[in-house]
């Protein structure tokens, strides 16, 4: 229902991340209150089918030039929607959906101590 509602409102889909390394395993859900460009659905589907996407693939999907595709990827990486894999060099960069919430994104959420009522 959450996915359908976010899609209907033109927003990015919810992002789920499991943290099994914590004392108590947790699931974090991130909801971005930001309009999703229509091309995101195609990019997301491409990654779901092939595992990753490269700049040339995005240029084909969106009909944009190299620099515009690079900017789009940067925005998605900055928002935590994609991770860049540069293991094959800058020209061989591919993008994947993240499998875990990045440490710098954790600042968006309250700490466990923030939820204590003072009773214990």
N, CA and C of each residue as an Amber inpcrd file, in Angstrom:
protein
   360
   0.8220000  -1.1770000   0.0000000   0.0000000   0.0000000   0.0000000
   0.8850000   1.2660000   0.0000000   1.9630000   1.2160000   0.7900000
   2.8550000   2.3680000   0.8500000   3.4860000   2.6340000  -0.5180000
   3.9150000   1.5690000  -1.2000000   4.5190000   1.7240000  -2.5270000
   3.5190000   2.3370000  -3.5020000   2.2860000   1.8420000  -3.4890000
   1.2590000   2.3460000  -4.3960000   0.9430000   3.8090000  -4.1240000
   0.8620000   4.1700000  -2.8510000   0.5490000   5.5530000  -2.4780000
   1.6760000   6.5030000  -2.8960000   2.9140000   6.1010000  -2.6650000
   4.0570000   6.9370000  -3.0540000   4.0940000   7.0900000  -4.5760000
   3.8480000   6.0040000  -5.3020000   3.8390000   6.0540000  -6.7730000
   2.7100000   6.9640000  -7.2650000   1.5310000   6.8330000  -6.6670000
   0.3870000   7.6480000  -7.0750000   0.6480000   9.1370000  -6.8720000
   1.4480000   9.4740000  -5.8920000   1.7600000  10.8760000  -5.6010000
   3.0040000  11.3660000  -6.3380000   3.5970000  10.4810000  -7.1660000
   4.7630000  10.8790000  -7.9450000   6.0310000  11.0190000  -7.1250000
   6.1320000  10.2530000  -6.0280000   7.3040000  10.3060000  -5.1510000
   8.1690000   9.0660000  -5.3490000   9.4030000   9.1260000  -4.8640000
  10.2790000   7.9640000  -4.8980000   9.6820000   6.8630000  -4.0370000
   9.9600000   5.6010000  -4.3640000   9.4240000   4.5070000  -3.5430000
  10.1050000   4.4620000  -2.1810000   9.4440000   3.8570000  -1.1890000
  10.0600000   3.6960000   0.1290000  11.3370000   2.8600000   0.0070000
  12.3200000   3.1890000   0.8280000  13.5690000   2.4310000   0.8520000
  13.6460000   1.6920000   2.1750000  13.8950000   0.3990000   2.1080000
  14.0140000  -0.4260000   3.3000000  15.4590000  -0.8560000   3.4720000
  15.9390000  -0.8380000   4.6910000  17.2790000  -1.3270000   4.9890000
  17.2330000  -2.0910000   6.3080000  17.8650000  -3.2510000   6.3310000
  17.9280000  -4.0700000   7.5330000  19.3160000  -3.9200000   8.1310000
  19.3780000  -3.6590000   9.4150000  20.6490000  -3.5640000  10.1260000
  20.7170000  -4.7390000  11.0930000  21.4080000  -5.7770000  10.6740000
  21.5420000  -6.9760000  11.5150000  22.7330000  -6.8690000  12.4650000
  23.5510000  -5.8310000  12.2940000  24.7490000  -5.6660000  13.1110000
  24.4530000  -4.9910000  14.4550000  23.2780000  -4.4430000  14.6180000
  22.9140000  -3.7680000  15.8710000  22.6110000  -4.8090000  16.9480000
  22.5860000  -4.3720000  18.1930000  22.2670000  -5.2700000  19.3030000
  20.9040000  -5.9230000  19.0840000  19.9690000  -5.1360000  18.5840000
  18.6520000  -5.6390000  18.2130000  18.4780000  -5.3370000  16.7260000
  18.3300000  -6.3690000  15.8850000  18.1640000  -6.1030000  14.4440000
  17.0120000  -5.1330000  14.2070000  17.2520000  -4.1840000  13.3050000
  16.2460000  -3.1640000  13.0200000  15.9950000  -3.0480000  11.5290000
  14.8560000  -2.4970000  11.1900000  14.5140000  -2.1720000   9.8140000
  14.2720000  -0.6720000   9.7680000  14.9170000  -0.0090000   8.8360000
  14.7370000   1.4230000   8.6580000  13.9980000   1.6470000   7.3450000
  12.9450000   2.4400000   7.3890000  12.1910000   2.8100000   6.1970000
  12.4210000   4.2920000   5.9530000  12.8820000   4.6210000   4.7470000
  13.1210000   6.0120000   4.3820000  12.0850000   6.4310000   3.3470000
  11.3750000   7.5160000   3.6330000  10.4000000   8.0790000   2.7160000
  10.9010000   9.4500000   2.2950000  11.1390000   9.6280000   1.0030000
  11.6200000  10.9070000   0.5010000  10.4300000  11.7410000   0.0440000
  10.2870000  12.9050000   0.6010000   9.2020000  13.8110000   0.2340000
   9.6880000  14.7020000  -0.9130000   9.9680000  14.0550000  -2.0280000
  10.5200000  14.7540000  -3.1780000   9.9690000  14.0930000  -4.4380000
   9.5450000  14.8980000  -5.3850000   8.9790000  14.3580000  -6.6180000
   9.9980000  13.5230000  -7.3730000   9.5230000  12.4240000  -7.8820000
  10.3500000  11.4870000  -8.6350000  10.2160000  11.7880000 -10.1240000
  11.3380000  11.8980000 -10.8290000  11.2200000  12.0910000 -12.2650000
  10.6790000  10.8150000 -12.9120000   9.9280000  10.9570000 -13.9750000
   9.3090000   9.8050000 -14.6320000  10.3460000   8.7660000 -15.0580000
  11.5250000   9.1950000 -15.3940000  12.5600000   8.2650000 -15.8510000
  13.0060000   7.3300000 -14.7290000  12.7910000   7.7390000 -13.4670000
  13.2120000   6.8870000 -12.3530000  12.5630000   5.5130000 -12.4270000
  11.3010000   5.4340000 -12.7930000  10.6090000   4.1380000 -12.8880000
  11.3180000   3.2310000 -13.8840000  11.7330000   3.7910000 -15.0020000
  12.4250000   3.0010000 -16.0160000  13.8010000   2.5580000 -15.5240000
  14.4970000   3.4560000 -14.8480000  15.8160000   3.1340000 -14.2940000
  15.6820000   2.0330000 -13.2420000  14.7150000   2.1870000 -12.3550000
  14.4920000   1.2020000 -11.3020000  14.1910000  -0.1740000 -11.9020000
  13.3390000  -0.1970000 -12.9140000  12.9960000  -1.4500000 -13.5780000
  14.2290000  -2.0620000 -14.2500000  15.0430000  -1.2260000 -14.9050000
  16.2630000  -1.6950000 -15.5740000  17.1810000  -2.3870000 -14.5560000
  17.3800000  -1.7300000 -13.4070000  18.2590000  -2.2930000 -12.3740000
  17.6710000  -3.5840000 -11.8140000  16.3560000  -3.6210000 -11.6230000
  15.7080000  -4.8380000 -11.1240000  15.9330000  -6.0060000 -12.0820000
  15.9420000  -5.7240000 -13.3830000  16.1150000  -6.7830000 -14.3780000
  17.5700000  -7.1710000 -14.6020000  18.4840000  -6.1990000 -14.5830000
  19.8720000  -6.4960000 -14.9440000  20.8620000  -6.3960000 -13.7830000
  20.4400000  -5.8550000 -12.6510000  21.3240000  -5.7640000 -11.5000000
  22.0810000  -4.4580000 -11.3810000  22.2690000  -3.7510000 -12.4960000
  22.9690000  -2.4690000 -12.4720000  22.6310000  -1.6770000 -13.7250000
  23.0400000  -0.4180000 -13.7270000  22.8210000   0.4390000 -14.8840000
  24.0570000   1.3180000 -15.0660000  24.3910000   1.5890000 -16.3140000
  25.5430000   2.4340000 -16.6330000  25.0470000   3.7200000 -17.2990000
  25.9570000   4.6650000 -17.4430000  25.6280000   5.9540000 -18.0430000
  25.0240000   5.7690000 -19.4370000  25.6090000   4.9080000 -20.2370000
  25.1110000   4.6990000 -21.6070000  23.6720000   4.1700000 -21.5990000
  23.3340000   3.3340000 -20.6020000  21.9720000   2.8030000 -20.4930000
  20.9810000   3.9170000 -20.1730000  21.3610000   4.7940000 -19.2340000
  20.4860000   5.9140000 -18.8770000  20.3120000   6.8580000 -20.0600000
  21.3760000   7.0960000 -20.8130000  21.2600000   7.9620000 -21.9930000
  20.2540000   7.3830000 -22.9790000  20.2710000   6.0730000 -23.1290000
  19.3270000   5.4050000 -24.0320000  17.8970000   5.5020000 -23.5050000
  17.7100000   5.2580000 -22.2230000  16.3820000   5.2860000 -21.6110000
  15.7810000   6.6840000 -21.6370000  16.5720000   7.6660000 -21.1920000
  16.0530000   9.0210000 -21.0000000  16.2370000   9.9260000 -22.2060000
  17.0500000   9.5060000 -23.1620000  17.2930000  10.3510000 -24.3260000
  18.0440000  11.6180000 -23.9780000  19.0350000  11.4940000 -23.0650000
  19.8140000  12.6530000 -22.6270000  21.2830000  12.4630000 -22.9970000
  22.0350000  13.5570000 -22.9060000  23.4760000  13.5250000 -23.1670000
  24.2220000  12.9940000 -21.9410000  25.4940000  12.7120000 -22.1190000
  26.3290000  12.1370000 -21.0590000  26.3280000  12.9720000 -19.7900000
  26.5130000  14.2760000 -19.9190000  26.5840000  15.1330000 -18.7360000
  25.2600000  15.1510000 -17.9690000  24.1530000  15.1890000 -18.6840000
  22.8360000  15.1720000 -18.0280000  22.6220000  13.8500000 -17.2950000
  23.0330000  12.7410000 -17.9090000  22.8990000  11.4370000 -17.2600000
  23.7600000  11.3870000 -16.0040000  24.9700000  11.9370000 -16.0830000
  25.8650000  11.9750000 -14.9250000  25.2340000  12.7660000 -13.7850000
  24.6110000  13.8860000 -14.1020000  23.9420000  14.7000000 -13.0670000
  22.7790000  13.9490000 -12.4380000  22.0300000  13.2260000 -13.2720000
  20.9040000  12.4490000 -12.7430000  21.4140000  11.3850000 -11.7630000
  22.4660000  10.6670000 -12.1700000  23.0370000   9.6560000 -11.2840000
  23.5270000  10.2850000  -9.9870000  24.1910000  11.4270000 -10.0720000
  24.7000000  12.1010000  -8.8750000  23.5550000  12.4260000  -7.9200000
  22.4510000  12.9260000  -8.4600000  21.2880000  13.2340000  -7.6210000
  20.7410000  12.0030000  -6.9280000  20.6480000  10.8920000  -7.6540000
  20.1250000   9.6550000  -7.0660000  21.0830000   9.0900000  -6.0270000
  22.3870000   9.2070000  -6.2860000  23.3810000   8.7550000  -5.3020000
  23.3040000   9.6330000  -4.0520000  23.2330000  10.9500000  -4.2480000
  23.1490000  11.8870000  -3.1170000  21.9130000  11.6170000  -2.2540000
  20.8250000  11.1820000  -2.8710000  19.5840000  10.9040000  -2.1370000
  19.5800000   9.5090000  -1.5140000  20.6090000   8.7190000  -1.8160000
  20.6900000   7.3680000  -1.2660000  19.8970000   6.3420000  -2.0350000
  19.4220000   6.6950000  -3.2310000  18.6410000   5.7550000  -4.0330000
  19.5200000   4.7840000  -4.8030000  20.7500000   5.1920000  -5.1240000
  21.6880000   4.3430000  -5.8600000  23.0590000   4.4220000  -5.2040000
  23.8350000   3.3720000  -5.4150000  25.2480000   3.3420000  -5.0320000
  26.0710000   3.2430000  -6.3040000  27.1840000   3.9650000  -6.3650000
  28.0830000   3.9110000  -7.5170000  29.1460000   2.8490000  -7.2710000
  29.3630000   1.9950000  -8.2710000  30.4160000   0.9840000  -8.2180000
  31.4980000   1.4150000  -9.2050000  32.6030000   1.9370000  -8.6760000
  33.6940000   2.4390000  -9.5160000  34.8680000   1.4610000  -9.5440000
  34.6260000   0.1980000  -9.2230000  35.6970000  -0.7930000  -9.1510000
  36.3670000  -1.0330000 -10.4970000  35.6940000  -0.6990000 -11.5900000
  36.2780000  -0.8730000 -12.9320000  36.7320000   0.4560000 -13.5200000
  36.9710000   1.4380000 -12.6640000  37.4180000   2.7480000 -13.1140000
  36.2470000   3.6710000 -13.3890000  36.5710000   4.9450000 -13.5470000
  35.5360000   5.9660000 -13.7250000  34.6670000   5.7010000 -14.9580000
  35.2850000   5.3010000 -16.0580000  34.5020000   5.0440000 -17.2820000
  33.6770000   3.7720000 -17.1920000  34.0450000   2.8900000 -16.2740000
  33.2990000   1.6450000 -16.1020000  32.3180000   1.6800000 -14.9530000
  32.0070000   2.8800000 -14.4490000  31.0950000   3.0180000 -13.3060000
  29.7140000   2.4790000 -13.6430000  29.1850000   1.6880000 -12.7350000
  27.7980000   1.2260000 -12.8310000  27.1120000   1.5770000 -11.5200000
  25.8020000   1.6200000 -11.5550000  25.0110000   2.0140000 -10.3910000
  24.0600000   0.8920000 -10.0270000  23.9430000   0.6800000  -8.7230000
  23.0640000  -0.3600000  -8.1860000  22.1900000   0.2340000  -7.0860000
  21.1100000  -0.4430000  -6.7970000  20.2880000  -0.0380000  -5.6600000
  21.0480000  -0.4080000  -4.3960000  21.0140000   0.4530000  -3.3860000
  21.7560000   0.1610000  -2.1530000  21.1490000  -1.0210000  -1.4130000
  22.0100000  -1.7330000  -0.7080000  21.5440000  -2.8770000   0.0690000
  21.4830000  -2.5640000   1.5500000  22.0610000  -1.4170000   1.9450000
  22.1250000  -1.0620000   3.3540000  22.1330000   0.4540000   3.4730000
  21.5040000   0.9880000   4.5150000  21.5170000   2.4270000   4.7480000
  22.9510000   2.8600000   5.0240000  23.4030000   3.9130000   4.3520000
  24.7440000   4.4260000   4.5640000  24.8150000   5.1150000   5.9230000
  25.9870000   5.0870000   6.5400000  26.1690000   5.6600000   7.8720000
  25.8070000   7.1340000   7.9130000  26.1070000   7.8990000   6.8350000
  25.8080000   9.3250000   6.8520000  24.3170000   9.6090000   6.7400000
  23.5270000   8.6430000   6.3340000  22.0800000   8.8270000   6.2720000
  21.4270000   8.6080000   7.6280000  22.1440000   7.9790000   8.5520000
  21.5450000   7.6760000   9.8460000  21.2070000   8.9320000  10.6300000
  21.8380000  10.0580000  10.3170000  21.5490000  11.3010000  10.9950000
  20.1330000  11.7850000  10.7610000  19.4470000  11.2280000   9.7810000
  18.0720000  11.6110000   9.5000000  17.0930000  11.0420000  10.5200000
  17.5460000  10.0750000  11.3040000  16.6540000   9.3640000  12.2060000
  17.0070000   9.6730000  13.6550000  16.0230000   9.5440000  14.5210000
  16.2880000   9.7730000  15.9380000  17.1240000   8.6350000  16.4950000
  17.8490000   8.9240000  17.5420000  18.6370000   7.9320000  18.2260000
  17.7380000   7.1570000  19.1860000  18.1620000   5.9700000  19.6100000
  17.3580000   5.1670000  20.5280000  17.0760000   5.9190000  21.8130000
  18.0690000   6.6890000  22.3080000  17.8740000   7.4640000  23.5430000
  16.8180000   8.5460000  23.3880000  16.6060000   9.0310000  22.1560000
  15.6180000  10.0730000  21.9180000  14.2080000   9.5980000  22.2040000
  13.9900000   8.2750000  22.1870000  12.6520000   7.7220000  22.3560000
  12.3410000   7.3330000  23.8030000  13.2970000   7.5170000  24.6850000
  13.0650000   7.1810000  26.0980000  12.1960000   8.2350000  26.7510000
  11.3460000   7.7760000  27.6220000  10.4060000   8.6800000  28.2910000
  10.9200000   9.1830000  29.6260000  12.0530000   8.6950000  30.0690000
  12.5880000   9.0980000  31.3570000  12.2130000   8.1430000  32.4760000
  11.3900000   7.1120000  32.1410000  10.9580000   6.1440000  33.1490000
  12.0180000   5.0990000  33.4290000  12.9750000   4.9580000  32.5330000
  13.8690000   3.8520000  32.7830000  15.1090000   4.0210000  32.0900000
